[in-house]
Amino acid sequence: MSARSRIGLGIGMCAMVSLLGGNAVSAADADSIWKDLGIKLSGAVDTTYTQNFNNPNTNINSLRIFDTQANSFVPQVAQFMVERQAVASGSAMDRVGFRARVNFGAQSRFSRARTNYQPGTDNNELDVHELYGEYIAPIGNGLKIQAGKINTLIGLEVINSWENPSISRSWTFGLAQAFTTTGIRFTYPFSSWGTAAIGLINGWDNIEDNNRGKSFEYKVDLTPHEKFGFAVYGSYGPEQSNGNAGGGNAATGGCTLGNPGCDPTGKRTVVGALITIKPTPMDTLIIEPYYGNEGNATTNAGQPSRNARWNALLAYYTHDFNDQNQPHAFRFSARGEIFEDAGGVRTCIGGNNFNGGANACATAPAGGFSTTAPLFNTATGGGTRQTLWGGTFTLQYKPAPSLITRVEFRYDKSDQNVFLRGAGEGINNQQTLGFQVVYLF
C-alpha cells in the first residue's frame, strides 16, 4: 500500500473511531499518519529567576537581553515547533520541508521581529519565531533553498537560551546582531567538511522591509578536522529607515536624507568568525571576533565622522563531565566578553524592549542622574560611547535528557556608570545570580 493510501485509510479510521466514541485506535492511526508525512512536533518550556545584587529600584537588569527582569520569577517561553526536514536523497517529496516555530511568554516581547515598520516596543507575548519552507534541489551535493523567516546566520548565540552555553545572552548577540532574517537563503555543502550559505533578506529582524533596499547575509563553515573548525559570517546592506518607521506605510517625510540615524542609503557592514577548538571530546573552546560599522548612523557629538562602529571579542569554554544524552549529566560553561560601542549607537539608547533587551542605562551626564525612562546620554543626544566587559559562569545539571536545570553567576563592568544601584546611584558594575529550569518535549 502506498503512503498516500495509508494516509487516506488512517484518516478514515480516525473518523470512524471518533464516531464510535473510541480513541485508542485513533491515537495510533494519527501517530502513523504523522510518521508517514515525516512531521515532527517538539517544543520547550523555560522559566527563570534572576537576582540582581545591585537591587535596582526599576527592577531592570541594565543592558541585558531577555533576562531583563531583576529579582523576579519569569515564565520566559512556551515554545511549540512543527517541522518536516527536507532530505537530499529519496523522492521529490522527500526533498520538501518546512518549519513553524511559535513562542508564548515574556521572551516574545524581545524576540519579536518588526512588522509594518513598527519596532517591537509593546508587551505582546506572542512571537512567530520561525516560519519557512525549504527544498533541496538535486544539484551536485544538494542545494538547499529556504524562504521565509529564519534564524540569522550571524553569530554563535541564538534566541533560545537552552541552545546557548549560558542562561543570559551576550551583549554582542542582543545589541549588535540580528535575531532573525526574512528572505531567501541558499545553502550548499561543497564537501564533507565545508558548507557555504548566502541569503537575500529584508534586513535585521524585519518581517517587512523598512527601506527600499535589500541586505544579504553569508556564512562559510569549515571543519577540516574533528578537533578544529572555522567559520566566517557577515551581512551587508541598508538597515536604516526611509522615514516610515514611526507611522507605518502611510507616513512620509519623516526622514531627511543625510540625517544621522535615518539614512536609507547608509550601509551596515558586519563581519565575524567562529574559531572552534576541541582538545578533548569533553572540552570545547570557541573564540568569536566581531566587527560592525554603519554609515551616517551616529548622532553623538565629537565623533570624527557620522559612521558608527562597534566591535567585540568573545570566548566560550564548555566542559562536559559526562555524556549529555544520559541522565544526571553535568556541564560547566564560561563566557568572557569585551564589547566596544565606539559610536554610542548600540547601548544606552533607552526603551525596555529596544533591540531585544532593556538597553536602559543609569547615566545622564548633562542633566544629572535620572531614573525616568528612557534613560540615555543627554550630553550627546544619543547612546553612551563605552566599553563593556564581563564574565559569565554556568553550571548545568540534567536529571533527565529532557530536563535542564542551570545556575549562572554573571559579572558586568563598564568604563561608564551605566548600571543602577538601589534608588538612584549610577555605578560601573552589575552582578547577577540566575536560575533556570527548561523542559524539552
Residue pairs with C-beta under 8 A, 6 or more apart in sequence:
1 9
3 36
6 32
6 33
6 36
7 33
7 36
7 37
10 29
10 30
10 32
10 33
10 36
11 29
11 33
13 25
13 26
13 29
14 25
14 26
14 29
14 30
14 33
17 23
17 24
17 25
17 26
17 29
18 26
34 40
34 41
37 84
38 84
38 85
38 94
38 97
39 82
39 83
39 84
40 82
40 83
40 84
40 85
41 80
41 81
41 82
42 81
42 83
42 440
42 441
43 78
43 79
43 80
43 81
43 440
43 441
44 77
44 78
44 79
44 160
44 162
44 438
44 439
44 440
44 441
45 77
45 78
45 79
45 438
45 439
46 75
46 76
46 77
46 78
46 79
46 105
46 107
46 160
46 161
46 162
46 436
46 437
46 438
47 73
47 74
47 75
47 76
47 436
47 437
47 438
48 67
48 73
48 74
48 76
48 161
48 167
48 434
48 435
48 436
48 437
49 72
49 73
49 74
49 434
49 435
49 436
50 61
50 67
50 69
50 70
50 71
50 72
50 74
50 168
50 432
50 433
50 434
50 435
51 70
51 71
51 432
51 433
51 434
52 61
52 70
52 71
52 430
52 431
52 432
53 430
53 431
53 432
53 433
54 419
54 420
54 421
54 422
54 427
54 430
54 431
55 70
55 71
55 421
55 422
56 62
56 70
56 362
56 419
56 420
56 421
56 422
57 371
57 420
57 422
57 423
57 424
58 70
58 360
58 371
58 373
58 420
59 69
59 70
59 71
59 72
60 68
60 69
60 70
60 352
60 358
60 360
60 420
61 67
61 68
61 69
61 70
61 358
61 430
61 432
62 358
62 360
62 361
62 362
62 412
62 418
62 419
62 420
62 430
63 171
63 175
63 347
63 348
63 357
63 358
63 359
63 361
63 388
63 412
63 418
63 419
63 430
64 168
64 169
64 174
64 357
64 358
65 110
65 168
65 169
65 171
65 173
65 174
65 175
65 356
65 357
65 358
66 76
66 107
66 110
66 111
66 161
66 168
66 169
66 174
66 356
66 357
67 74
67 167
67 168
67 169
67 432
67 434
68 110
68 352
68 357
68 358
69 106
70 432
74 106
75 105
75 106
76 105
76 106
76 107
76 161
77 103
77 104
77 105
77 106
77 107
77 108
77 160
78 103
78 104
78 105
79 101
79 102
79 103
79 104
79 129
79 160
80 101
80 102
81 99
81 100
81 101
81 102
81 130
82 99
82 100
83 97
83 98
83 99
83 100
83 101
84 96
84 97
84 98
84 99
85 97
86 94
86 95
86 96
86 97
86 134
86 135
86 136
86 144
87 94
87 95
87 97
87 136
88 95
88 136
88 138
88 141
88 142
95 135
95 136
95 137
95 138
96 133
96 134
96 135
97 133
97 134
97 135
98 132
98 133
98 134
99 130
99 131
99 132
99 134
99 150
100 128
100 130
100 131
101 128
101 129
101 130
101 131
102 126
102 127
102 128
102 129
103 111
103 126
103 127
103 128
103 129
104 125
104 126
104 127
105 125
106 125
107 127
107 159
108 124
108 125
108 126
108 127
109 120
109 122
109 123
109 124
109 125
109 353
110 120
110 353
110 356
110 357
111 127
111 129
111 159
111 179
111 180
111 356
112 120
112 124
112 126
112 127
113 120
113 127
113 149
113 179
113 180
113 182
113 205
113 206
113 207
114 120
114 205
114 206
114 207
114 208
114 210
115 207
115 208
116 208
116 248
116 249
117 208
117 210
117 241
117 244
117 245
117 247
117 248
117 249
118 245
118 248
119 245
119 353
119 354
120 353
121 351
121 353
121 354
122 353
123 353
128 149
129 159
129 180
130 148
130 149
130 150
130 151
130 180
131 148
131 149
132 146
132 147
132 148
132 149
132 150
133 146
133 147
133 148
134 144
134 145
134 146
134 147
135 144
135 145
136 142
136 143
136 144
136 145
137 143
137 144
137 145
140 188
140 190
141 188
141 189
141 190
142 188
142 189
143 186
143 187
143 188
144 186
144 187
144 188
145 184
145 185
145 186
146 184
146 185
146 187
147 183
147 184
147 185
148 182
149 180
149 181
149 182
149 207
150 180
150 181
150 182
150 185
151 158
151 159
151 179
151 180
152 177
152 178
152 179
152 180
152 181
152 204
152 217
152 235
153 181
153 185
153 197
153 199
153 217
153 218
153 219
153 233
153 235
154 177
154 178
154 217
154 219
154 233
154 234
154 235
154 270
154 272
155 172
155 173
155 177
155 233
155 272
155 288
155 290
156 164
156 173
156 274
156 286
156 288
156 314
156 316
157 164
157 169
157 170
157 172
157 173
157 177
158 164
159 179
159 180
161 167
161 168
161 169
161 436
161 438
162 404
162 436
162 438
162 440
165 316
165 318
165 333
165 335
165 394
166 333
166 335
166 392
166 394
166 406
166 408
166 410
167 394
167 406
167 408
167 434
167 436
168 392
168 408
168 410
168 432
168 434
169 357
170 312
170 314
170 335
170 337
170 339
171 312
171 337
171 339
171 347
171 388
172 288
172 290
172 312
172 314
172 337
172 339
174 355
174 356
174 357
175 339
175 341
175 346
175 347
175 355
175 356
175 357
175 359
176 270
176 290
176 292
176 310
176 312
176 339
176 346
177 270
177 290
178 203
178 204
178 205
178 217
178 235
179 204
179 205
179 356
180 205
181 199
181 201
181 202
181 203
181 204
181 205
181 206
181 217
182 201
182 202
182 206
182 207
183 199
183 200
183 201
183 202
183 214
184 199
184 200
184 201
185 197
185 198
185 199
185 201
185 217
186 197
186 198
186 199
187 195
187 196
187 197
188 195
188 196
188 197
189 195
190 196
193 222
193 223
193 224
194 220
194 221
194 222
194 223
195 220
195 221
196 218
196 219
196 220
196 221
197 218
197 219
197 220
197 221
198 216
198 217
198 218
199 216
199 217
199 218
200 214
200 215
200 216
201 214
201 215
201 216
201 217
201 235
201 237
202 208
202 209
202 210
202 214
202 215
203 209
203 210
203 211
203 214
203 215
203 237
203 238
203 239
204 215
204 235
204 239
204 268
210 239
210 240
210 241
210 242
210 244
210 245
211 238
211 239
211 240
211 241
211 242
211 264
212 242
212 264
213 237
213 238
213 264
214 237
215 235
215 236
215 237
215 238
215 239
215 268
216 235
216 236
216 237
217 233
217 234
217 235
218 233
218 234
218 235
219 231
219 232
219 233
219 234
220 231
220 232
220 233
221 229
221 231
222 229
222 230
222 231
223 229
223 230
223 276
224 230
226 278
227 277
227 278
227 279
228 276
228 277
228 278
229 274
229 275
229 276
230 273
230 274
230 275
230 276
231 273
231 274
231 276
232 271
232 272
232 273
233 271
233 272
233 273
233 274
234 269
234 270
234 271
234 272
235 268
235 269
235 270
236 267
236 268
236 269
236 270
237 267
237 268
238 264
238 265
238 266
238 267
238 268
239 266
239 268
239 294
240 261
240 262
240 263
240 264
240 266
240 268
240 294
240 296
240 297
241 254
241 255
241 262
241 264
242 255
242 264
243 251
243 252
243 253
243 254
243 255
243 262
243 264
244 251
244 252
244 254
244 255
245 254
245 255
246 254
247 254
254 262
255 262
255 263
255 264
256 262
257 263
257 264
257 265
258 296
260 296
260 297
260 298
260 299
260 306
261 296
261 297
261 298
261 299
261 345
261 382
263 295
263 296
263 297
265 295
265 296
266 294
266 295
266 296
266 297
267 294
267 295
268 292
268 293
268 294
268 295
268 297
269 292
269 293
269 294
270 290
270 291
270 292
270 293
271 290
271 291
272 288
272 289
272 290
272 291
273 288
273 289
274 286
274 287
274 288
275 286
275 287
275 288
276 284
276 285
276 286
277 284
277 285
277 286
277 287
278 284
278 285
279 285
282 319
282 320
282 321
283 317
283 318
283 319
283 320
284 316
284 317
284 318
285 315
285 316
285 317
286 315
286 316
286 317
287 313
287 314
287 315
287 316
288 312
288 313
288 314
288 315
288 316
289 312
289 313
290 311
290 312
290 313
290 314
291 309
291 310
291 311
292 309
292 310
292 311
293 307
293 308
293 309
293 310
294 307
294 308
294 343
294 345
295 306
295 307
296 306
296 307
297 306
297 307
297 308
297 343
297 345
298 306
298 307
298 308
298 343
298 344
298 345
298 382
299 380
299 381
299 382
300 343
300 344
300 345
300 380
300 381
300 382
300 383
300 385
301 379
301 380
301 381
302 380
303 343
307 343
308 342
308 343
308 344
308 345
308 346
309 342
309 343
310 339
310 340
310 341
310 342
310 343
310 345
310 346
311 339
311 340
311 342
312 337
312 338
312 339
312 340
313 337
313 338
314 335
314 336
314 337
314 338
315 335
315 336
315 337
316 333
316 334
316 335
317 333
317 334
317 335
318 331
318 332
318 333
318 334
319 331
319 332
319 333
320 329
320 330
320 331
321 329
321 330
321 331
321 332
322 328
322 329
322 330
323 329
324 331
324 398
324 401
325 401
326 401
327 398
327 399
327 400
327 401
328 397
328 398
328 399
329 396
329 397
329 398
329 401
330 395
330 396
330 397
330 398
331 395
331 396
332 393
332 394
332 395
332 396
333 392
333 393
333 394
333 396
334 391
334 392
334 393
334 394
335 391
335 392
335 394
336 389
336 390
336 391
336 392
337 388
337 389
337 390
337 391
337 392
338 387
338 388
338 389
339 387
339 388
339 389
340 386
340 387
340 388
341 347
341 383
341 384
341 385
341 386
341 387
341 388
342 385
343 385
344 377
344 380
344 382
344 383
344 384
344 385
344 386
345 382
345 383
346 355
346 383
347 359
347 361
347 383
347 384
347 386
347 388
347 418
348 359
348 360
348 361
348 363
348 375
348 376
348 377
348 383
348 384
348 386
348 418
349 355
349 359
349 374
349 376
349 382
349 383
350 359
350 360
350 361
350 373
350 374
350 375
350 376
351 359
351 360
351 373
351 374
352 358
352 359
352 360
352 373
354 374
360 373
360 374
360 375
361 375
361 376
361 377
361 384
361 416
361 418
361 419
362 369
362 371
362 375
362 417
362 418
362 419
362 420
362 421
362 425
362 426
362 427
363 369
363 375
363 377
363 384
363 416
363 417
363 418
363 426
364 370
364 375
364 376
364 377
364 378
364 379
365 377
365 378
365 379
366 377
366 378
366 379
367 378
369 424
369 425
369 426
371 420
371 423
371 424
376 382
376 383
376 384
377 383
377 384
384 416
384 418
386 414
386 415
386 416
386 418
387 414
387 415
388 412
388 413
388 414
389 413
389 414
390 410
390 411
390 412
390 413
391 410
391 411
392 408
392 409
392 410
392 411
393 408
393 409
393 410
394 406
394 407
394 408
395 406
395 407
395 408
396 404
396 405
396 406
397 405
397 406
398 404
398 405
399 405
401 440
402 439
402 440
402 441
403 437
403 438
403 439
403 440
404 436
404 437
404 438
404 439
404 440
405 435
405 436
405 437
405 438
406 434
406 435
406 436
406 438
407 433
407 434
407 435
407 436
408 432
408 433
408 434
408 435
408 436
409 431
409 432
409 433
409 434
410 431
410 432
410 434
411 429
411 430
411 431
412 419
412 429
412 430
412 431
412 432
413 428
413 429
414 428
414 429
415 428
416 428
417 426
417 427
417 428
418 426
418 428
419 426
419 427
419 428
419 429
419 430
420 426
420 427
421 427
